[in-house]
Amino acid sequence: MFRPPTTIESLPDELLLNICAQFTDLNRNRDLASLALISQRWRPIAQEWLLKEPQFNLTYIDQYIWGLGHHPHLQGQVRSLEIWSKSEDRIQRDEYGRSIKVYKAIKAPKRLRRREGLMERCAAVVAHFAQGKEQEDQWLDALRDDVVPALFGVLLCILPNLEELKLGSAWLMDFPLFSIIRSREAIARFTLPIDWKHDFLTGALTAVLPRLRYLEVPTDMTSIYFPSRITSLFDFRAFTGLKELGITMKALSGFGIAMRAPPDPKDIFPATLEVLRISEASDATANVLNELCLAKKASHFPSLRRVEVYHLDSTKWTKTTARLNHSPHPIEDVRVMFKDAGLELYLYFPPWGLRTWESGGTPWRLKKELDALRRAESWCYLKGMGAFGVVEVQFPYFEAEWDSDGDAVMI
């Protein structure tokens, strides 16, 4: 008896979901969206993965919350959340072209109020998670007058199993949640803009603190000012389960002046930390790494096993500034530090300045895909040459890795 050949659409949903799970590259959203248009059979499968592993621009946060509200059974399956945003074309500048330290709140658009039941459900979440009547009122007011951080707080609260928060390709101004975890130094002094402080998000932060295992801090810090006397900007010790942290050198240690005493890692990182990734590193980063290795040898970070350092500038420029500032050698001295501490080390130097918010993703994300990091290097170089395309010398990129015994690892 003739049996017609089986088509891919004849497979059970479980296998189709496993097929969609293989879409993990930088074009994942576009590929899944295209897959959803193939047939009615594929549409719910692709949409489920877009909801279960969300990656979207902050502009669409209300649409994601709305879509997730129609599939409440998926809320508990969301374990990773990636959001990106840019400061480009959004910042205000003075007559000299300098960015003005001002926070611009965005009112809720009319489409939010037209979505039946959305604002009511958000208000119910706020009432449950807000810490006190005053913060509840502020949060509810923000749903109307400062909608972006208000919705972000709601989103964190409705994802009970969220473990990974990836904001490495975002603008710090868009996430006032981080104003709550500033270091004691930063809180004691002033941070500009003043309106960036959103204490009503404490309830959302409290909800997510014990769950997060992976965190990326927004890398774009344009229009945000911390006094140069501050040695550390943030304190992550309240994240009691945090295992992996991605952070820029500027977010870690302010302006990173080499002559200034480096921050004490024990006042910044939780004892549970296993992997630390630093982007936009400078010559001053070596001093911070030295303090980290000393703390590791003193048993303050028993779980720490690996550090990845992605530099902002080329090896030639970084070595030169290290010599002028009397900093440790960014390669040889750092390698010896990590060998003594028994830590794995990965170092990367671009051929030209590589800024995360300009390159299209965090460098550790880009290097996982063939040629993605090379394309990002070329893009940042061309952008750095300016409108007139003045050509400057590029240096070869450099990357090296050593295991915990100090032996080189083939890359």
N, C-alpha and C positions, 0 to 999 in steps of 0.2 A: 504494500500500500504506500502510495506516494505521500511523503510528509514535507510540507513546504519548509524552506530553510528558516531558521530562527533569526529574527532581526534583533538589533540592540534594544529596540523599544519593547521587546518581549521579555526582557530581563526583569527580575523583581526590583522593587524600589531600593532594597538594601544594596544591591550591586550598583545601581545607578548612582546612589549616594556615594559609594566608594570611588566611583569614577570621578565624580565632581570633586572629591577630596584631594585629587592629584593636582588640581589647579592651585599652585602656590607661588607662581612667579609674580613679577611686578605688574603684569597685565591681567591679573586674576579677575578683577571686577569686570573688565571689558569682555574677557573670554566667557565668564559665566553669564553675563547679560546677553551675549550673542547666542549662547547655548539655550537660554530661556526662550529665544525667538524661533528656535528650530521647529518645535511642535508643542502641542498641549501636554504631551507626556513629559517633556523635559522641563517645562516651565516651573512647576512647583518644586522639582528637584533642585534646579539651579537657584531658585529664590530661597530655598531653605538654607543653602550654604552661604548665600549673601547675608542672611539674617543671623546665622549661627557664628560666623567668623567675620564680623563687620569691619570693613575698611572704607572710610568715606571722608569727604571734605566736611569740615565743621558746618558749612552752609546747609547741609542736608540732615542735621541732627534731628530736626522735628519730623522729617519724613521717615527717618529710621525708627524713631519712637512710635510713630503712627503705625508703621508696618509691623513692628514687633507686637504692638497691642492687638493686632488681628491674629497673631500666632502666639498666644501666651504660653503654649506648651514648649516653645523654644527658648524662653527666657532663662530657664535653668541650664540650658545647653551652651550658652554663650560663655566661653572661658577666656577669650581674647578680644580686645577692643582696640582698634587702631584708627586714630583720627589725625588728619593733617589740616594745616591752615597756613596762610602766608601774611606777612606784614606789607608786602610789596603793594604799592598803590593804595594803601589804607592809612598810612601814617601822615600826620601833619608836620610841616617843616616851617622853620622861621626864614627870615630873609637871607640868611647865610647857608641855607640848606641843611641845617641841623634838625634832627627829629625833636619834636616837642613832646615832653613827658606828660601825656594826657590820656585818660581812659575814656573811650567813647562808648557809652551804653547803647544797645540796639533795642528798640521797642519791638514788641511782638507784632509780626505782620498780621494782616487781616485773615490770611488763609488759616492761621492757627486757630483763631476763634471760630472759623467756619467748620472746622473738623469736629463733627459731633462727638461730644464726650471727652475729647482730648484734654482740654484744660481742667475739666472736672477730675479726671483720673490723676493728672499731675498734682492738683491741689490735695487729693487724698494721700498721695505719696509724701508730699511736703508735710502734711499734718502728722503723719506717722513717724517720720525720721527727723524732723526739726527738733533742735534741743532748746525747748522753751518757747513761750508764746511770742516773745520779741523776735526771735530768729524766724519763727514761722511766718509772722507778718511781713518781715523783710523779704523772705523767700517768695511769698505769694505776690508781693509788690513787684519783685524782680521778674516774675513770669509775665508781667505786663510791660515793665519799663526797662528791664535788663535781661532779655530772654535767653541769651546764649549760655552764660554760666548757670542760670537757673535750670535750664533743660539738661545741661551736662550733669548737674547734681542729681536731678531726677533719674537720669539714665543710669548713673552709678548705683542708685538705690534699688532699681528694679532688676538688676543682674545679680542674683544671689550667689552665683558660683564664679564670678569674674576673678581671674587669676593674673591676667596680663593686661597692662595698660600701656599702649605704645603711642606716645605723643612726640617722638623724636623729630618728626617733620612738621612741627606746629610752632605757632607764635605764642610765647609765654603770656602775653597780654590777654589772649583769649581764654586762659585757664587760671582765673583768680583763686582756684582751689589751692594753688601752690603758695599763695600769700599766707596761708594758715600754717604751713610747715617751715616758715623761715626760721633761721637760727636765732638764738637768744640775742646775739650781737645785732642781727638785722632788725629784730623787733625793737630793741632798745634805741636804735637810731631810726631815721626816717627812710622810707622807700617811696620813690616817685614812679607813677602818679599815686597820690593818696587814695583816690577812688578805686584803685585796683584791689584794695583790701575788701574781702567779702567774707566776713565772719559767719554769715548765715549758712555757709556751705559746710560748717563743722559737722553737721549731722550726716551729710553725704560722705565726708572724709572718714568719719567714725565707722560708717557702715562698711567701707571698703578696706580699711587699715589691716584687719587681721587676715584678709583673704588674698591680698596681692602677693604674688611670687615674683613677678617681673614688672619692672617699671622703666619707662623712658621719659626723661624730663624734656619738655619743649626746648629746642635749641636756639630758636630765634628770640633774642632778648632785646630787640630794637625798642626804643622809647621807654625802657624800664631802667631806672637808676638806683643803684645801691652805693652808699658812701665807700670811697676807696679804702678807708681804714678797716673795713670789715674783712676778716680773713676767711669766713665761710658764710654762704648765703642761706643754705637750707640744712635742715636736720631731719634725717630719714629714720631715726631710731624708733619712731612710733610704728613703723611698718614691721611688726614683730615677726612676720613670716617671709620677708623679702629675701629672695635668693639671687636675683640678677638685677643690676642697675646700670642704665645707660645715661650718661650725663656729660655736658660740655665742661671744658676747663673753666670757662667763665661762670657757669652756674655753680661749679664746685668751689671756686676760690676767688670770686669777684674778678678783678682786672688782672690777676695773676702776675703781680709785680715780683720779679725774681728776688729782689733785695729784701722783701718783706718776709717775716716768718711765715712758713706754710701753715695751713690749718691742721688741726689735730684730727685724724680720721676717726678716732674714738668718739668725737663729738658730732660726727656726721652720719656714719654708717651703722646699721644694726649688726649685731654679732652673728646673725644668721646668713650674712652675705656670702655668696659662693663665687660669683663672677661679677667683675666690675669692668665696664667699658667707658672709656673717656674719649670724646671727640673734640676737635678743635684744640688739641693739646699744644702747648708752647714749651719753650725752654724751661719755664718755671715748673712745669709738670714733674720734672725729675725730682724736685725737692718734695713735692707732695707724695710721690711714689716712695721716696726714701722713708718718710714718716709712716706710710702704710706698711712697708716691709718691717720696720722696727716694731710696729704694733702687732704684726703677725708673729714675729719671733717672741713677743711677750705674751702670746696666747690670747690676745684680745679678739682675734677673728679666727676662731678654730675651724670654721667651715670654708674660709676663703681658699680657693685653689687656682684661680686664673684671673689675669688682668689683661685687657686689650687696650692699646693706646693708639689712637688715630690722630696724627698731628695735623695742624692747620697749614703749615708751610713745609717747604722742601727740606731735605737733610742739610743742604749747604746753608740755607738761611737759619735754620734752627741751631746748627752747630756754631755759627758765627755769633748769634745772639747769646747763646749759652756761654761762650768764651768771654764776651764783653760783660755779661752780668755775673760772671764767676759762678755759674750754675754747673751741676754735674754734667758730664758728657751724656747726651740724650740717648746714646746707644750702648756704648761700652760700660759706662758706670751703672746704668740702669740694669743691664744684663747681670752684672755682678751682684747688685742688690737682691734681685729676684732669685738668683742661684742660692745665695745665703739664706733667704727666707723660705726656700722650697716651694716657690710659686711658679706656675706657668706664665709665660709672657709672650704677647704678640705686639709687634711694633709696625706701624705703617706711616710712611711719609709720602705725600703726593708730589707730583712734579710742579705743581703750582698751588696757590691757596685753595683749599677745599672746605667750603662751608656747607653744613648739612642742609640748611634751609634753601640753598641754591642748587644743590646737586640732585635733588629729586628723591632723597631718602637717606637714612642713616648709613654710614659707610659699612657697618657690619652687615646690614641687610643687602647692600649693593654687591658686596664681594662674594655673596653666595651664588650669584648668577653670572654666567659667562659674559665677559666684556661690559657688564653694567657699570662697574666702577671705572673702567677706562673711559666709557662715554661720559660719565659724570665729571671726570678729570678734564676732558676736552671742553665740555660745556662751561665749567667754571673758569678755565683759562681764557676762552673766547670772551666771556662776560667781563673778566678782569682786564682785558685789553681796551675796553671802553668803546665808545661810539666810533672812534676814528681807527680802531684796529691797530693801535701801536704795538708792534710785535716785540715781546721780551723773551729772554731765554728761559726755556723750560729745562728742568733737571730730571734725570730718570727717577721714576718712583721707586721707593724702597720699602720692602716688607721683609720681616724676619720673625721667626718664632722659636722659642726654646721651651723645653719641658721643665718639670719641677727640679730636675737634676742639673739644669743648665746646659743640656745637650741640644744642639740645633735640630729642629724638626723640618722635614722636607715639606714645602708648600706646593 
